[in-house]
Amino acid sequence: MVSPSSLYEVTEYNGRSFLWQQMLIGDTSDNIKGIPKIGKVKAQRLLEGLPLEDMEFIVKSKYKDTHGENWEQEFNKNLTLLTILREPLNAES
């Protein structure tokens, strides 16, 4: 169970920024390959301070460069895997 002291609010900007960073970095435990040679620090630097639309553009560009003609399929697969849970779980269920 999560204690109330460990809960905090995430802004739309911070949540989406983290999503785009995850798309770049990947997550082996969730079978998300990400972009080769982009780790946490490089992902943060690429996206730091940008509007959300620009972040999405950069991530899509990296997927195009990495995956060629299959970029959109890989992009959408990873985006779906990272966004399955959109609402908090009901603590009573």
N, C-alpha and C positions, 0 to 999 in steps of 0.2 A: 504494500500500500504506500502511496506517495504521501508524505507529510505536507501539511499546508505551508510550512516554512520553505519548502523546496519548489513551490509553484510561483511562476512569474508570468507576466503578460508579455507576449511577443507582438511587436508592431507588424503591420502588413509588410512594410519595407524590409525589416530584418528577417522576417520569415521567408519572403521571396528571395532575398539576397542569399540566404543560407541554401535554399533550394537550388539556385543557379550554381552556387559553389559546389554542392553535392553532385550536380550534373557534370561538372568539370573534373572533380576529384575521383568520383566513383565510390563504391562501397562493396568490397568483396563479399561481405556477409549477406548482402542483398542481391548479389550477382549483377551489380552495376559497374560496368567496366570504366566508365569515365573517359578522359582523354589522356593518352600516354604523356608522361613527363610533366603533368600538372598535379602538384600536391596542394596542400592547404594554403601555404604561404603564397604560392604563385596565383592560385585561384582568388585569394583575397586581394592581391595587388591588381589583378586584371579587372576586378569588378568594383573596387573601392570608390565610393562616392558617386557612382554613376546612377542615372535614373533607371528604374526597373526595365523599361523598354530597351535601353542600351545594353543592359546585362543580358537580356534574352537574345538580342542580336549577336553579341559576342559569343555566347554559348552555341548558338546555331552555326555561326561561322566556324568555330572549332570543330563541331561535329561534321560539317561539310568537308573541311580540310582533312579530317581523320578517316571518315567512313565513305567518302566518295559518293557514288550514286545511291548507296543504301543509307545515307546519313539520316534521312527523315524517319525511316523505320527504327533505327537505333535510338534516335533522339526521343521519339514518341514512346518507345518501350521503356526507356529509363525514366522519362517523365511520369509515366503511368505508375511504375514501381515506387517512385518517390512520393507520389501524391495520393496513394490509396486511402489513407486515413486523413480525412479533412475536418472531422469534428472530434472533440474529446470523447473518450469512452465514458459511458454512463457507469458511475461507481457502484450503482445498485444492482447491475446485471451480472 
